[in-house]
Amino acid sequence: MKAVRIHAFGDVDVLNYEEIEQPQPGPGEALIRITAAGVNFIDIYHRTGQYKGALPLTLGQEAAGVVEAVGAGVNEVAVGMRVAYAMQQGSYAEYTVVPAWKLVAIPDGVSDQLAAAVMLQGMTAHYLSHSPYPLKPGDVAVVHAAAGGVGQILVQLAKRRGAFVIGTVSTAAKAALVRSLGADVTVDYTREDFAEVVRRETRGRGADVVYDSVGKATFEQSLSSLRPRGYMVLYGQSSGAVPPLDPQVLNARGSLFLTRPTLGNYSADRAELIGRAGDLFEWMAVGELQVRIDSTYALADAGKAHTALASRSTQGKLLLLP
């Protein structure tokens, strides 16, 4: 079978489209024929070595496809089922093996491409809006990179929970897109001080929560955007890692809370996983959640997808189609 692997960390030229042996499912596992694989920033982190994995490494952590075979003891899925998953390495391939407990059945009203597009980013948006700081009506939430894959879904889920949403973007086109998804205010952070905008919109109070996937470039201003005892939810670092922080800073800025969560800890068992994915699929099927696919690429063109994602010019999900 064909797969995209790396044998060294580096730029897109380390991506190799190559023939490897097709895996076979062991006990508790299922073999999936992949029909669509999601492309995410974490894949770039793995490629560059920011997050180091054992080499050679097949990239990708999210996909949709069809169950081709199951190992002993599997009762969560059956051969022929359409399924999707996240948080399992190896989706840049024609086939992969996944622990059966991580697989979610795709309902009839959701396509494979939309299922692949929503698993990692959608469940991330779900846990962010429901768990580290459970949004409630009247809360003010700042969503960074609001036109990105997680950002678009997070804006919608925050509005669904009754929050006032301030989304940061980098272009007028992205601002229009984010407003169409329900954001109350958009800020072009390349032209404006978003902390000042937040203070103005909240009459000096500050935001209840900031959802920050950008990291180094936005962290200080994000802290300045919060009300006393507000929540800083740092869940990514697309601009680079945040420098070490003296906890006294949190005290000085109003007894702030800082968390660095990850989806794995908020979908730690099958019940939690099914609950989050089930909500997303239900809302998508009835038209209450929009998931935008920016573009699709052949599996062999994974490097082009990485380049597009890193350019921050995309306005939705990128998918690889084996």
C-alpha positions as CSV (number, residue, x, y, z in Angstrom):
1,M,0.0,0.0,0.0
2,K,1.0,3.7,-0.4
3,A,1.7,5.9,2.6
4,V,3.4,9.2,3.3
5,R,6.3,8.8,5.8
6,I,9.2,10.7,7.1
7,H,12.7,9.2,7.8
8,A,14.1,12.5,9.2
9,F,12.6,15.7,10.6
10,G,12.5,18.8,8.5
11,D,10.8,20.8,5.8
12,V,8.2,19.4,3.3
13,D,11.0,17.7,1.3
14,V,11.3,15.0,4.0
15,L,7.8,13.7,3.1
16,N,8.1,10.5,1.2
17,Y,5.3,8.9,-0.8
18,E,6.3,5.3,-0.7
19,E,5.2,1.7,-0.7
20,I,5.0,-0.1,2.6
21,E,3.5,-3.3,3.9
22,Q,-0.2,-3.3,4.6
23,P,-0.9,-3.7,8.4
24,Q,-3.1,-6.4,9.9
25,P,-5.4,-5.9,12.9
26,G,-4.5,-7.5,16.2
27,P,-6.8,-8.1,19.1
28,G,-9.0,-5.2,19.8
29,E,-8.1,-3.5,16.5
30,A,-9.7,-2.9,13.1
31,L,-8.2,-2.4,9.6
32,I,-9.5,0.7,8.0
33,R,-9.4,1.5,4.2
34,I,-9.0,5.2,4.4
35,T,-11.2,7.4,2.1
36,A,-10.2,10.8,3.5
37,A,-7.5,11.9,5.9
38,G,-7.4,15.2,7.8
39,V,-4.4,17.5,7.6
40,N,-3.6,19.4,10.9
41,F,-1.0,21.6,12.4
42,I,0.1,18.7,14.7
43,D,1.2,16.9,11.5
44,I,3.6,19.7,10.8
45,Y,4.9,19.6,14.4
46,H,5.5,15.9,13.9
47,R,7.2,16.5,10.5
48,T,9.5,19.2,11.8
49,G,10.3,17.4,15.1
50,Q,8.6,19.9,17.4
51,Y,6.8,16.8,18.6
52,K,9.2,13.9,18.1
53,G,8.0,10.5,17.2
54,A,9.9,7.3,16.4
55,L,11.2,7.2,12.8
56,P,10.3,6.2,10.2
57,L,6.9,7.8,10.9
58,T,3.7,7.7,8.9
59,L,2.0,11.1,9.5
60,G,-1.6,11.9,10.2
61,Q,-3.9,11.5,13.2
62,E,-7.4,11.6,11.7
63,A,-9.4,9.9,9.0
64,A,-12.6,8.4,7.8
65,G,-13.0,5.2,5.9
66,V,-14.5,1.7,5.8
67,V,-13.8,-1.2,8.2
68,E,-12.1,-4.0,6.1
69,A,-11.2,-6.5,8.9
70,V,-11.3,-6.8,12.6
71,G,-9.2,-8.5,15.2
72,A,-10.2,-10.8,18.0
73,G,-12.5,-9.4,20.6
74,V,-13.8,-6.4,18.6
75,N,-17.4,-5.7,19.1
76,E,-17.5,-1.9,18.7
77,V,-17.5,-2.0,14.9
78,A,-18.1,-4.6,12.0
79,V,-16.7,-5.1,8.6
80,G,-18.3,-2.7,6.0
81,M,-19.1,0.1,8.5
82,R,-18.2,3.6,7.6
83,V,-16.2,5.0,10.5
84,A,-14.1,8.0,11.6
85,Y,-11.4,8.5,14.2
86,A,-8.8,10.8,15.6
87,M,-5.8,10.7,17.9
88,Q,-4.2,7.7,16.2
89,Q,-1.0,8.1,14.2
90,G,-0.8,6.9,10.6
91,S,-3.7,8.3,8.6
92,Y,-1.5,9.5,5.6
93,A,-2.0,6.0,4.0
94,E,-4.3,3.9,2.0
95,Y,-4.9,1.5,5.0
96,T,-4.3,1.8,8.7
97,V,-5.0,-0.2,11.9
98,V,-6.9,1.6,14.7
99,P,-7.9,0.5,18.2
100,A,-11.6,-0.3,17.8
101,W,-12.6,1.8,20.8
102,K,-11.5,4.9,19.0
103,L,-13.7,4.4,16.0
104,V,-17.0,6.2,15.6
105,A,-19.8,5.2,13.2
106,I,-20.5,7.8,10.6
107,P,-24.3,8.5,10.3
108,D,-26.0,8.4,6.9
109,G,-26.4,12.2,6.8
110,V,-22.7,12.9,7.0
111,S,-20.2,12.2,4.2
112,D,-16.8,10.6,4.7
113,Q,-15.0,13.9,3.8
114,L,-17.1,15.9,6.4
115,A,-16.5,13.2,9.0
116,A,-12.8,13.3,8.4
117,A,-12.9,17.1,8.5
118,V,-14.6,17.3,11.9
119,M,-13.1,14.6,14.1
120,L,-9.9,16.2,15.4
121,Q,-10.8,19.9,15.1
122,G,-14.5,19.4,15.9
123,M,-13.9,17.4,19.0
124,T,-11.2,19.9,20.0
125,A,-13.7,22.7,19.7
126,H,-16.3,20.6,21.6
127,Y,-14.0,19.9,24.6
128,L,-12.8,23.5,24.7
129,S,-16.3,25.0,24.8
130,H,-17.7,22.4,27.2
131,S,-14.9,21.3,29.6
132,P,-11.8,23.4,30.7
133,Y,-14.1,26.5,30.9
134,P,-17.7,25.4,30.2
135,L,-19.2,28.4,28.4
136,K,-22.5,29.7,29.6
137,P,-24.9,32.4,28.4
138,G,-23.4,35.9,28.6
139,D,-19.8,34.8,28.8
140,V,-17.3,36.7,26.6
141,A,-15.0,34.4,24.7
142,V,-12.0,35.4,22.6
143,V,-11.3,32.9,19.8
144,H,-7.9,33.2,18.1
145,A,-7.4,32.0,14.5
146,A,-11.2,32.1,14.3
147,A,-11.1,31.4,10.5
148,G,-9.0,28.2,11.0
149,G,-10.4,24.7,11.2
150,V,-10.8,24.6,15.0
151,G,-11.7,28.3,15.1
152,Q,-14.7,28.1,12.8
153,I,-16.2,25.3,14.7
154,L,-15.4,26.8,18.1
155,V,-17.1,30.1,17.1
156,Q,-20.3,28.1,16.3
157,L,-20.2,26.0,19.5
158,A,-19.5,29.1,21.6
159,K,-22.5,30.8,20.1
160,R,-24.6,27.7,20.6
161,R,-23.8,27.9,24.3
162,G,-24.8,31.6,24.5
163,A,-21.4,33.3,24.6
164,F,-20.5,36.7,23.1
165,V,-17.7,35.8,20.7
166,I,-14.7,38.0,19.6
167,G,-12.8,36.3,16.9
168,T,-9.3,37.3,15.8
169,V,-8.4,37.0,12.1
170,S,-5.7,38.3,9.7
171,T,-7.7,39.4,6.6
172,A,-11.0,41.1,5.7
173,A,-12.1,37.9,3.9
174,K,-11.6,35.8,7.0
175,A,-13.4,38.4,9.1
176,A,-16.4,38.1,6.8
177,L,-16.4,34.3,7.1
178,V,-16.2,34.3,10.9
179,R,-19.0,36.8,11.2
180,S,-21.1,34.6,8.9
181,L,-20.6,31.8,11.4
182,G,-22.0,34.0,14.3
183,A,-19.0,35.9,15.8
184,D,-20.2,39.1,17.4
185,V,-17.0,41.0,16.8
186,T,-13.9,40.3,14.6
187,V,-10.5,41.8,15.1
188,D,-7.7,41.9,12.5
189,Y,-4.8,41.3,14.8
190,T,-2.3,42.4,12.2
191,R,-3.8,45.9,12.3
192,E,-5.4,46.3,15.8
193,D,-4.4,45.6,19.4
194,F,-7.0,42.9,20.1
195,A,-6.6,43.4,23.9
196,E,-7.8,47.0,23.5
197,V,-10.7,45.8,21.4
198,V,-11.7,43.3,24.1
199,R,-11.5,46.0,26.8
200,R,-13.6,48.3,24.7
201,E,-16.3,45.7,23.9
202,T,-16.5,44.6,27.5
203,R,-16.4,48.2,28.9
204,G,-13.1,47.5,30.6
205,R,-14.1,44.2,32.3
206,G,-12.2,41.8,30.0
207,A,-13.1,38.4,28.6
208,D,-14.1,35.4,30.6
209,V,-12.0,33.1,28.5
210,V,-9.4,33.2,25.7
211,Y,-9.0,30.2,23.4
212,D,-5.4,30.6,22.1
213,S,-4.0,28.2,19.5
214,V,-1.4,30.7,18.2
215,G,0.9,30.8,21.3
216,K,4.1,32.9,21.3
217,A,2.7,35.8,19.1
218,T,-0.5,36.3,21.1
219,F,0.1,35.0,24.6
220,E,0.9,38.2,26.4
221,Q,-2.0,40.1,24.8
222,S,-4.3,37.2,25.6
223,L,-3.5,37.5,29.3
224,S,-4.1,41.2,29.1
225,S,-7.6,40.5,27.5
226,L,-8.9,38.6,30.5
227,R,-11.0,39.7,33.4
228,P,-9.8,39.0,37.0
229,R,-10.0,35.2,37.5
230,G,-10.4,34.7,33.8
231,Y,-9.3,31.6,32.0
232,M,-6.4,31.4,29.5
233,V,-6.9,28.2,27.5
234,L,-3.7,27.7,25.5
235,Y,-4.2,24.7,23.2
236,G,-1.7,25.3,20.4
237,Q,1.4,27.1,19.3
238,S,1.3,27.8,15.5
239,S,3.5,30.9,16.0
240,G,6.0,29.1,18.3
241,A,6.2,27.9,21.9
242,V,5.3,30.3,24.7
243,P,8.4,31.1,26.8
244,P,8.6,29.9,30.4
245,L,6.2,31.8,32.7
246,D,6.6,32.9,36.3
247,P,3.3,31.9,37.9
248,Q,3.4,35.3,39.8
249,V,2.4,36.9,36.4
250,L,-1.0,35.2,36.8
251,N,-1.4,36.7,40.3
252,A,-0.4,40.2,39.1
253,R,-2.9,40.1,36.3
254,G,-5.9,39.2,38.4
255,S,-5.5,35.7,39.8
256,L,-5.8,34.2,36.3
257,F,-6.2,30.6,35.4
258,L,-3.9,29.0,32.8
259,T,-4.4,25.6,31.3
260,R,-2.7,23.8,28.5
261,P,-5.2,21.0,27.6
262,T,-5.1,18.4,24.9
263,L,-7.9,16.4,23.3
264,G,-6.5,13.1,24.5
265,N,-7.1,14.0,28.1
266,Y,-10.7,15.2,27.3
267,S,-11.6,12.1,25.2
268,A,-9.9,9.6,27.4
269,D,-12.5,6.8,27.1
270,R,-15.1,5.6,24.7
271,A,-18.0,7.1,26.4
272,E,-16.5,10.6,26.3
273,L,-15.3,10.1,22.7
274,I,-18.8,8.9,21.5
275,G,-20.5,11.8,23.4
276,R,-18.4,14.5,21.7
277,A,-18.4,13.0,18.2
278,G,-22.1,12.1,18.5
279,D,-23.0,15.7,19.3
280,L,-21.0,16.9,16.3
281,F,-22.4,14.4,13.8
282,E,-26.0,15.1,15.0
283,W,-25.6,18.9,14.6
284,M,-24.0,18.4,11.2
285,A,-26.7,16.0,10.0
286,V,-29.5,18.5,10.8
287,G,-27.6,21.5,9.5
288,E,-26.9,23.2,12.8
289,L,-23.1,23.0,12.4
290,Q,-21.2,24.1,9.3
291,V,-17.9,22.4,8.6
292,R,-16.0,24.0,5.7
293,I,-13.6,22.0,3.5
294,D,-11.1,24.4,2.0
295,S,-9.4,22.0,-0.4
296,T,-8.5,18.4,-1.1
297,Y,-5.2,16.9,-2.2
298,A,-4.1,13.5,-3.5
299,L,-2.1,11.5,-0.9
300,A,1.0,12.0,-2.9
301,D,0.6,15.8,-2.6
302,A,0.8,15.9,1.2
303,G,3.7,18.4,0.9
304,K,1.4,20.9,-0.9
305,A,-1.2,20.5,1.8
306,H,1.4,21.2,4.5
307,T,2.6,24.3,2.6
308,A,-0.9,25.6,2.3
309,L,-1.7,25.0,5.9
310,A,1.5,26.7,7.1
311,S,0.8,29.8,5.0
312,R,-2.3,30.5,7.2
313,S,-4.1,31.4,3.9
314,T,-6.6,28.6,4.2
315,Q,-10.2,29.0,5.4
316,G,-11.3,25.5,6.4
317,K,-10.2,21.9,6.4
318,L,-7.5,20.4,4.2
319,L,-8.0,16.7,3.3
320,L,-5.9,14.0,1.7
321,L,-7.7,11.6,-0.5
322,P,-5.9,8.2,-1.0
